[in-house]
Amino acid sequence: MRPMIAVRFSSSVVLDLTRADQGDSGLERHVEALARARRVFVGRDAELEIVRSALDSPEPSIAVLYLYGPGGIGKTCLLGAISDLAERSHRAVTVIDGRNTDASPGSVLASVDRHIGDRPRVLLLDSYERLRVLDDWIRTDFLPGLPATTLTVIADRSPPSAGWRTDPGWGDLLRIVSLRNFDPATSAAYLTPARVPEELHDEIIGATHGHPLGLGLLTDVFVRGGDVRVPWPPDLVGMLLRRFSIPSRGSHIAAPWKCVRSPG
C-alpha cells in the first residue's frame, strides 16, 4: 500500500497526491483561488526585452513571438506582463484564449475587437494547444490579414508546427522561445516577497526544480502555516500537474493580469 503524500493548504483542505478521485470537494476551487491570489511575476527578462524592443521600434523586427513550455511554467502570467507592457506603450491589447474560445475561424474572428481606432495592436493567443486544429489557417490566413503593425504573442504547450519553421513568409518575422524552469536566483526572488525564510529556499527550490507552479504551491503551503520540510517525492511537480490543470472555466481571465514584478 502506497503511503499518502499530502499537501495541507489549510486546516480543512488537504491534497492527497496519491489519490485520483479528489472530486470537486472544494479543493479545485481552493487551488483556483490560490493561483489567482498568489502569483508573483519574476524573471523572464529576455522575453520581455524581445517584446519591448518590438514595441519601441518604428519598424519591428518580428511579427510573432511564439512561446512554448509545459503546464504551470508561467505562460499565462508572462502574457499578463506583456499585456501590461503593451498598454503602457499605448497599444490596443486583444486576448484570445483557447480555453474559452471555440476552435473555429468564426469564433476566433469574433474574439477580435475591430474597433480600436488607429492604435497598433498586440494580439495574445493563450492556450494555443486548444486552437491547434486551426494552426494552418491562423498562420496562412488570419495573422497575415491583420495590420502590419500587429505584434502577436502565442503561448503553447508544444513547439510550433513545422509549418511555422518552414514557411518562407515568416522567416525572420518569427521568434521562437522555449520557457524553462526558473534558475535558483529567480526562484529565490519568487519566494522572497512571500517572506519565505532564506533557510527554506534550498528545500523548496530542490523539491520543485524551479518550476513556477510548484514554487507557487509550496509557497502557499508555507504562507498558510504548513510544513515545507516534509520529504517531498522526487517527481513532485509531475504529480501536481497530473493531479490538476491550471485554473480554467473562465476563472483565469482576470487573474493573470494581476501578476506583479518582483523588486530587483
Residue frames as qw, qx, qy, qz and C-alpha x, y, z in Angstrom:
[[0.000, 0.887, 0.462, 0.000, 0.00, 0.00, 0.00],
 [0.417, 0.482, -0.024, 0.770, 1.39, 3.38, -1.03],
 [0.276, -0.451, -0.457, 0.715, 1.88, 5.95, 1.72],
 [0.158, 0.900, 0.404, 0.052, -0.25, 9.05, 1.47],
 [0.428, 0.003, 0.045, 0.903, 1.62, 12.09, 0.17],
 [0.042, -0.838, -0.545, -0.012, -0.40, 15.06, 1.29],
 [0.248, 0.239, -0.043, 0.938, -0.12, 18.82, 0.96],
 [0.163, -0.690, -0.630, 0.319, -2.08, 20.74, 3.59],
 [0.192, 0.498, 0.234, 0.812, -3.29, 24.07, 2.20],
 [0.341, -0.486, 0.169, -0.787, -5.40, 24.99, 5.20],
 [0.344, -0.205, 0.780, -0.481, -6.88, 23.38, 8.28],
 [0.710, 0.260, 0.489, -0.436, -9.69, 21.87, 6.21],
 [0.752, 0.617, -0.114, -0.201, -8.22, 21.31, 2.75],
 [0.503, -0.496, 0.670, 0.228, -5.65, 18.59, 2.18],
 [0.684, 0.549, -0.344, -0.335, -4.44, 17.45, -1.24],
 [0.765, -0.259, 0.585, 0.072, -3.54, 13.75, -1.27],
 [0.264, 0.629, -0.539, -0.493, -1.25, 13.40, -4.29],
 [0.137, -0.146, 0.972, 0.122, -1.68, 9.62, -4.36],
 [0.422, 0.457, 0.719, -0.311, -5.41, 9.79, -4.99],
 [0.094, 0.087, 0.601, 0.789, -7.04, 10.15, -8.38],
 [0.195, -0.593, -0.731, -0.275, -10.56, 10.72, -7.05],
 [0.161, -0.129, -0.370, 0.906, -10.34, 14.07, -5.31],
 [0.047, 0.703, 0.701, 0.109, -13.56, 15.15, -6.94],
 [0.065, 0.585, 0.100, 0.802, -14.93, 18.66, -6.57],
 [0.560, -0.585, -0.548, 0.211, -14.97, 18.79, -2.76],
 [0.205, -0.973, -0.037, 0.104, -13.72, 22.36, -2.61],
 [0.681, -0.357, 0.327, 0.550, -10.11, 21.51, -3.41],
 [0.494, 0.412, 0.441, 0.626, -10.32, 22.65, -7.02],
 [0.039, -0.926, -0.249, -0.280, -11.94, 25.91, -6.01],
 [0.558, -0.775, 0.106, 0.276, -9.25, 26.42, -3.39],
 [0.666, -0.093, 0.394, 0.627, -6.46, 25.76, -5.89],
 [0.307, 0.685, 0.396, 0.528, -8.02, 28.20, -8.33],
 [0.261, -0.953, -0.133, -0.073, -8.21, 30.84, -5.61],
 [0.611, -0.621, 0.241, 0.428, -4.59, 30.47, -4.54],
 [0.606, 0.211, 0.438, 0.630, -3.45, 30.52, -8.18],
 [0.130, 0.845, 0.307, 0.419, -5.24, 33.83, -8.63],
 [0.386, -0.920, -0.038, -0.055, -4.11, 35.38, -5.37],
 [0.659, -0.630, 0.302, 0.278, -0.50, 34.24, -5.04],
 [0.772, 0.446, 0.174, 0.419, 1.07, 34.62, -8.44],
 [0.269, -0.838, 0.177, 0.440, 4.22, 36.71, -8.30],
 [0.752, 0.642, 0.026, 0.143, 5.85, 37.64, -11.58],
 [0.414, -0.737, 0.420, 0.330, 9.62, 37.37, -11.62],
 [0.511, -0.203, 0.693, 0.466, 12.25, 36.83, -14.27],
 [0.557, 0.580, 0.563, 0.192, 11.54, 36.34, -17.98],
 [0.099, -0.766, 0.103, 0.627, 13.63, 39.44, -18.68],
 [0.231, -0.190, 0.700, 0.648, 14.84, 38.18, -22.06],
 [0.161, 0.510, 0.808, 0.248, 11.30, 37.52, -23.27],
 [0.014, -0.874, -0.368, 0.316, 10.07, 40.90, -22.08],
 [0.207, -0.600, 0.330, 0.699, 13.01, 42.59, -23.77],
 [0.251, 0.167, 0.783, 0.544, 12.03, 40.98, -27.09],
 [0.052, 0.759, 0.644, 0.076, 8.55, 42.47, -26.73],
 [0.194, -0.828, -0.100, 0.517, 9.83, 45.83, -25.51],
 [0.281, -0.332, 0.522, 0.733, 12.17, 46.10, -28.49],
 [0.171, 0.389, 0.781, 0.458, 9.37, 45.24, -30.91],
 [0.056, -0.843, -0.522, 0.118, 7.06, 47.82, -29.33],
 [0.251, -0.778, 0.050, 0.573, 9.67, 50.58, -29.28],
 [0.366, -0.156, 0.594, 0.699, 10.93, 50.09, -32.82],
 [0.432, 0.481, -0.034, -0.762, 9.28, 52.08, -35.64],
 [0.719, 0.326, -0.498, -0.358, 9.85, 49.04, -37.85],
 [0.747, -0.399, 0.481, -0.227, 9.56, 45.94, -35.59],
 [0.139, 0.482, -0.834, -0.229, 11.91, 43.12, -36.49],
 [0.007, 0.112, 0.993, -0.020, 9.36, 40.44, -35.56],
 [0.490, -0.218, -0.285, -0.794, 5.63, 39.96, -36.05],
 [0.867, -0.320, -0.266, -0.274, 5.13, 36.81, -33.96],
 [0.060, -0.508, 0.769, -0.382, 6.71, 35.73, -30.67],
 [0.835, -0.123, -0.451, -0.289, 5.98, 32.03, -30.14],
 [0.238, -0.506, 0.687, -0.464, 6.37, 30.99, -26.50],
 [0.846, -0.101, -0.441, -0.283, 6.08, 27.35, -25.53],
 [0.053, 0.363, -0.798, 0.477, 6.54, 25.29, -22.40],
 [0.331, -0.270, -0.904, 0.022, 4.78, 22.73, -20.19],
 [0.413, -0.736, -0.414, -0.343, 1.79, 23.42, -18.00],
 [0.615, -0.747, -0.171, 0.187, 2.49, 25.61, -14.99],
 [0.678, 0.054, 0.039, 0.732, 5.65, 27.13, -16.46],
 [0.145, -0.612, -0.214, 0.748, 4.12, 30.62, -16.34],
 [0.270, 0.273, 0.576, 0.722, 2.99, 31.28, -19.91],
 [0.109, -0.792, -0.539, -0.266, -0.28, 32.96, -18.99],
 [0.427, -0.787, -0.150, 0.420, 1.39, 35.05, -16.30],
 [0.427, -0.217, 0.356, 0.802, 4.02, 36.15, -18.81],
 [0.126, 0.531, 0.594, 0.591, 1.27, 37.14, -21.24],
 [0.272, -0.870, -0.401, 0.088, -0.16, 39.28, -18.46],
 [0.443, -0.602, 0.116, 0.654, 3.16, 41.08, -18.07],
 [0.317, 0.115, 0.554, 0.761, 3.33, 41.53, -21.84],
 [0.029, -0.755, -0.594, -0.277, -0.21, 42.94, -21.79],
 [0.346, -0.843, -0.182, 0.370, 0.80, 45.49, -19.15],
 [0.439, -0.334, 0.356, 0.754, 3.86, 46.41, -21.18],
 [0.221, 0.393, 0.642, 0.620, 1.77, 46.85, -24.32],
 [0.134, -0.858, -0.491, -0.068, -0.79, 49.03, -22.57],
 [0.392, -0.734, 0.016, 0.554, 1.96, 51.26, -21.21],
 [0.311, -0.162, 0.526, 0.775, 3.11, 51.62, -24.81],
 [0.427, 0.428, 0.103, -0.790, -0.41, 52.74, -25.78],
 [0.214, 0.099, -0.859, -0.454, -1.15, 49.59, -27.74],
 [0.777, -0.100, -0.006, -0.622, -4.57, 48.01, -28.04],
 [0.102, -0.284, 0.946, -0.116, -4.44, 44.55, -26.46],
 [0.810, 0.019, -0.205, -0.549, -6.62, 41.66, -27.63],
 [0.277, -0.321, 0.887, -0.185, -6.62, 38.32, -25.81],
 [0.816, 0.088, -0.349, -0.452, -7.86, 35.12, -27.43],
 [0.341, -0.406, 0.801, -0.278, -7.75, 32.19, -25.01],
 [0.441, 0.103, -0.819, -0.353, -8.14, 28.67, -26.32],
 [0.062, -0.146, -0.901, 0.405, -9.76, 27.62, -23.05],
 [0.267, 0.553, 0.574, -0.542, -12.85, 29.71, -23.69],
 [0.379, 0.557, -0.293, -0.678, -12.80, 30.14, -27.48],
 [0.889, 0.246, 0.371, -0.110, -14.21, 27.53, -29.83],
 [0.415, -0.353, 0.619, 0.565, -11.62, 26.19, -32.26],
 [0.497, 0.619, 0.571, 0.211, -13.29, 27.63, -35.33],
 [0.343, 0.230, 0.183, 0.892, -12.37, 30.55, -37.60],
 [0.222, -0.709, -0.393, -0.542, -15.66, 32.24, -36.80],
 [0.632, -0.711, -0.271, 0.146, -15.06, 32.17, -33.05],
 [0.616, -0.213, 0.026, 0.758, -11.52, 33.49, -33.41],
 [0.173, 0.407, 0.306, 0.843, -12.64, 36.29, -35.70],
 [0.383, -0.760, -0.399, -0.342, -15.48, 37.17, -33.33],
 [0.679, -0.572, -0.223, 0.402, -12.96, 37.49, -30.49],
 [0.478, 0.049, 0.107, 0.870, -11.00, 40.18, -32.29],
 [0.020, 0.794, 0.359, -0.490, -12.13, 43.69, -31.43],
 [0.520, 0.490, 0.396, 0.576, -12.39, 45.55, -34.72],
 [0.031, -0.926, -0.199, -0.321, -12.97, 48.94, -33.11],
 [0.701, -0.456, -0.103, 0.539, -9.57, 50.04, -31.86],
 [0.100, 0.960, -0.058, -0.255, -9.08, 53.18, -33.91],
 [0.575, 0.733, -0.349, 0.106, -5.59, 53.79, -35.22],
 [0.446, -0.682, 0.565, -0.131, -3.71, 52.26, -32.30],
 [0.461, 0.365, -0.804, -0.093, -1.36, 49.39, -33.16],
 [0.871, -0.303, -0.037, -0.385, -2.49, 46.09, -31.73],
 [0.003, 0.400, -0.902, 0.164, -0.84, 43.43, -29.58],
 [0.840, -0.071, -0.275, -0.463, -2.63, 40.11, -30.02],
 [0.222, -0.413, 0.834, -0.291, -2.17, 37.47, -27.29],
 [0.804, 0.019, -0.456, -0.381, -3.10, 33.88, -28.15],
 [0.321, -0.446, 0.734, -0.398, -3.14, 31.89, -24.91],
 [0.667, 0.013, 0.716, -0.205, -3.59, 28.11, -24.53],
 [0.420, 0.517, -0.466, -0.583, -2.80, 27.78, -28.22],
 [0.070, -0.124, 0.987, 0.070, -2.75, 24.00, -27.86],
 [0.395, 0.444, 0.701, -0.395, -6.56, 24.21, -27.76],
 [0.466, 0.745, 0.020, -0.476, -6.52, 26.02, -31.13],
 [0.338, -0.401, 0.737, 0.427, -4.01, 23.73, -32.88],
 [0.534, 0.432, 0.718, 0.113, -6.67, 22.45, -35.26],
 [0.311, 0.926, 0.205, -0.065, -6.67, 26.00, -36.71],
 [0.545, -0.550, 0.283, 0.566, -2.89, 26.29, -36.89],
 [0.463, 0.200, 0.551, 0.665, -2.63, 26.34, -40.69],
 [0.070, 0.820, 0.468, 0.324, -5.45, 28.86, -41.01],
 [0.373, -0.887, -0.071, 0.262, -4.03, 31.10, -38.28],
 [0.555, -0.408, 0.373, 0.622, -0.56, 31.03, -39.84],
 [0.351, 0.132, 0.615, 0.694, -1.52, 31.46, -43.50],
 [0.029, -0.637, -0.576, -0.513, -4.76, 33.44, -43.39],
 [0.384, -0.838, -0.385, 0.050, -5.72, 35.02, -40.07],
 [0.514, -0.623, 0.025, 0.589, -2.44, 36.60, -38.95],
 [0.386, 0.051, 0.412, 0.824, -1.35, 37.80, -42.42],
 [0.008, -0.682, -0.559, -0.472, -4.74, 39.54, -42.68],
 [0.392, -0.801, -0.304, 0.335, -4.09, 41.69, -39.60],
 [0.175, 0.975, -0.124, 0.054, -2.50, 45.16, -39.88],
 [0.732, 0.410, -0.369, 0.400, 1.26, 45.07, -40.41],
 [0.051, -0.626, 0.439, -0.643, 1.76, 46.90, -37.10],
 [0.850, -0.396, -0.019, -0.347, 0.26, 43.99, -35.13],
 [0.118, 0.464, -0.844, 0.241, 2.54, 42.09, -32.76],
 [0.870, -0.207, -0.252, -0.370, 1.24, 38.60, -31.98],
 [0.091, -0.467, 0.819, -0.323, 2.38, 36.56, -28.99],
 [0.828, -0.077, -0.441, -0.337, 1.44, 32.88, -28.92],
 [0.322, -0.463, 0.735, -0.377, 1.60, 30.72, -25.78],
 [0.852, 0.123, -0.401, -0.313, 1.57, 26.98, -26.44],
 [0.788, -0.469, 0.391, -0.083, 2.46, 23.82, -24.55],
 [0.856, 0.095, 0.392, 0.324, 4.28, 22.38, -27.56],
 [0.278, -0.364, 0.381, 0.803, 6.85, 23.76, -30.01],
 [0.496, 0.534, -0.062, -0.682, 5.45, 25.34, -33.17],
 [0.869, 0.296, 0.396, -0.020, 4.48, 23.04, -36.01],
 [0.616, -0.051, 0.457, 0.640, 6.82, 22.51, -38.94],
 [0.314, 0.765, 0.448, 0.340, 4.74, 24.94, -40.97],
 [0.212, -0.969, -0.009, 0.126, 5.93, 27.88, -38.88],
 [0.551, -0.570, 0.427, 0.435, 9.57, 26.93, -39.27],
 [0.521, 0.076, 0.658, 0.539, 9.45, 26.21, -42.99],
 [0.291, 0.844, 0.447, 0.054, 7.07, 28.91, -44.23],
 [0.518, 0.147, 0.079, 0.839, 9.31, 31.45, -46.04],
 [0.095, -0.756, -0.309, -0.569, 6.66, 34.11, -45.46],
 [0.594, -0.796, -0.114, -0.003, 7.52, 34.22, -41.77],
 [0.676, 0.432, -0.261, 0.536, 11.27, 33.74, -41.75],
 [0.351, 0.138, -0.420, 0.825, 12.87, 36.45, -39.61],
 [0.379, -0.447, -0.079, -0.806, 9.44, 37.77, -38.58],
 [0.851, -0.387, -0.281, -0.217, 9.05, 34.81, -36.21],
 [0.056, 0.546, -0.706, 0.447, 10.86, 34.39, -32.89],
 [0.835, -0.258, -0.454, -0.174, 10.52, 31.07, -31.04],
 [0.059, -0.554, 0.615, -0.557, 11.29, 30.85, -27.32],
 [0.695, -0.239, -0.678, 0.006, 11.18, 27.79, -25.07],
 [0.388, -0.705, 0.233, -0.546, 10.22, 28.72, -21.50],
 [0.621, 0.098, -0.725, 0.283, 12.22, 26.82, -18.86],
 [0.613, -0.642, -0.421, 0.189, 12.11, 26.45, -15.10],
 [0.107, -0.964, 0.160, -0.185, 13.45, 29.34, -13.04],
 [0.597, 0.341, -0.548, 0.477, 17.12, 29.28, -12.12],
 [0.528, -0.400, -0.601, 0.447, 17.94, 29.34, -8.37],
 [0.157, -0.107, -0.160, 0.969, 18.31, 33.13, -8.24],
 [0.355, -0.213, -0.358, -0.837, 14.95, 33.73, -9.92],
 [0.596, -0.389, -0.698, -0.083, 13.32, 31.08, -7.75],
 [0.403, -0.306, -0.498, 0.704, 14.63, 32.85, -4.65],
 [0.073, -0.015, -0.064, -0.995, 13.23, 36.14, -5.99],
 [0.503, -0.339, -0.586, -0.537, 9.85, 34.41, -6.24],
 [0.608, -0.398, -0.654, 0.210, 9.99, 33.17, -2.64],
 [0.320, -0.014, -0.343, 0.883, 11.25, 36.38, -1.03],
 [0.275, -0.305, -0.107, -0.906, 8.09, 38.55, -1.41],
 [0.733, -0.396, -0.444, -0.330, 6.12, 35.84, 0.43],
 [0.341, -0.712, 0.470, -0.396, 8.58, 36.14, 3.35],
 [0.985, -0.043, -0.160, 0.041, 9.74, 32.56, 2.97],
 [0.489, -0.779, 0.350, 0.178, 12.89, 32.38, 5.15],
 [0.371, 0.713, -0.566, -0.182, 16.15, 32.07, 3.27],
 [0.259, -0.367, 0.887, -0.107, 17.00, 28.84, 5.06],
 [0.671, 0.279, 0.637, -0.256, 13.97, 27.20, 3.39],
 [0.462, 0.681, -0.258, -0.507, 14.80, 28.34, -0.13],
 [0.121, 0.419, -0.872, -0.223, 17.08, 25.42, -1.00],
 [0.349, 0.131, 0.892, -0.257, 14.48, 22.95, 0.30],
 [0.538, 0.607, 0.374, -0.451, 11.68, 24.39, -1.81],
 [0.379, 0.701, -0.429, -0.425, 13.79, 25.02, -4.91],
 [0.065, -0.320, 0.940, 0.103, 15.17, 21.50, -4.70],
 [0.434, 0.278, 0.812, -0.275, 11.69, 19.98, -4.45],
 [0.512, 0.722, 0.309, -0.348, 10.29, 21.99, -7.35],
 [0.641, 0.075, 0.427, 0.633, 13.40, 22.33, -9.54],
 [0.066, -0.297, 0.107, 0.947, 12.35, 25.94, -10.05],
 [0.008, -0.429, -0.769, -0.473, 9.03, 25.08, -11.68],
 [0.143, -0.263, 0.080, -0.951, 6.79, 28.15, -11.21],
 [0.687, -0.381, -0.346, -0.512, 3.61, 26.22, -10.38],
 [0.773, -0.220, -0.524, 0.282, 5.45, 24.08, -7.84],
 [0.299, 0.116, -0.332, 0.887, 7.04, 27.17, -6.31],
 [0.354, -0.352, -0.095, -0.861, 3.66, 28.82, -6.04],
 [0.778, -0.363, -0.430, -0.280, 2.03, 25.85, -4.37],
 [0.709, -0.187, -0.481, 0.481, 4.79, 25.25, -1.84],
 [0.103, 0.237, -0.193, 0.947, 4.92, 28.97, -1.11],
 [0.554, -0.414, -0.206, -0.692, 1.22, 28.80, -0.35],
 [0.798, -0.284, -0.520, 0.114, 1.82, 25.83, 1.95],
 [0.476, -0.012, -0.397, 0.785, 4.32, 27.96, 3.88],
 [0.139, -0.313, 0.002, -0.940, 2.16, 31.10, 3.96],
 [0.695, -0.389, -0.281, -0.536, -0.73, 29.07, 5.37],
 [0.508, -0.594, 0.508, -0.362, 1.43, 27.63, 8.12],
 [0.992, 0.086, -0.045, -0.081, 2.17, 24.26, 6.56],
 [0.610, -0.562, 0.487, 0.273, 5.42, 22.33, 6.85],
 [0.650, 0.698, -0.248, -0.168, 7.61, 22.51, 3.73],
 [0.079, -0.629, 0.772, -0.049, 10.34, 20.36, 5.28],
 [0.869, 0.015, 0.435, -0.237, 8.48, 17.10, 4.65],
 [0.394, -0.258, 0.753, 0.459, 10.15, 14.55, 2.33],
 [0.587, 0.551, -0.016, -0.593, 8.65, 15.60, -0.98],
 [0.869, 0.195, 0.435, 0.132, 8.56, 12.95, -3.75],
 [0.444, -0.252, 0.445, 0.735, 11.26, 13.28, -6.45],
 [0.102, 0.313, 0.631, 0.703, 8.60, 13.93, -9.10],
 [0.031, 0.504, 0.560, -0.656, 6.55, 16.42, -7.08],
 [0.240, 0.413, -0.173, -0.861, 5.90, 18.77, -9.99],
 [0.275, 0.032, -0.828, -0.488, 4.87, 15.92, -12.27],
 [0.130, -0.380, -0.888, 0.225, 2.46, 14.66, -9.64],
 [0.112, 0.511, 0.318, -0.790, 0.97, 18.12, -9.22],
 [0.280, 0.323, -0.430, -0.795, 0.49, 18.54, -12.96],
 [0.268, -0.110, -0.915, -0.280, -1.16, 15.13, -13.23],
 [0.062, -0.404, -0.788, 0.462, -3.48, 15.90, -10.32],
 [0.204, 0.822, 0.430, -0.313, -4.95, 19.11, -11.63],
 [0.496, 0.477, 0.286, 0.667, -4.63, 21.52, -14.50],
 [0.153, -0.054, -0.148, 0.976, -4.14, 25.27, -14.30],
 [0.269, 0.497, 0.571, -0.596, -7.45, 27.02, -13.45],
 [0.051, 0.179, 0.661, 0.727, -9.85, 27.21, -16.35],
 [0.067, -0.659, -0.749, -0.017, -13.62, 27.68, -16.76],
 [0.072, 0.832, 0.226, 0.502, -13.05, 31.41, -17.14],
 [0.573, -0.789, -0.145, 0.170, -11.64, 31.96, -13.64],
 [0.685, -0.207, 0.154, 0.682, -8.17, 32.69, -15.01],
 [0.391, 0.720, 0.330, 0.469, -9.21, 35.55, -17.26],
 [0.126, -0.954, 0.025, -0.273, -8.77, 38.42, -14.83],
 [0.770, -0.603, 0.111, 0.177, -6.19, 36.86, -12.56],
 [0.805, 0.099, 0.127, 0.571, -3.11, 36.62, -14.79],
 [0.274, 0.745, 0.078, 0.603, -3.10, 40.33, -15.45],
 [0.482, -0.853, 0.044, -0.197, -2.55, 40.91, -11.70],
 [0.873, -0.067, -0.112, 0.469, 0.94, 39.40, -11.73],
 [0.126, -0.986, 0.108, 0.032, 3.40, 41.87, -10.24],
 [0.637, 0.566, -0.392, 0.348, 7.04, 42.39, -10.92],
 [0.776, -0.514, -0.197, 0.307, 9.27, 41.34, -8.07],
 [0.080, -0.968, 0.220, 0.091, 11.66, 44.08, -6.93],
 [0.293, -0.642, 0.664, 0.247, 15.15, 43.67, -8.39]]
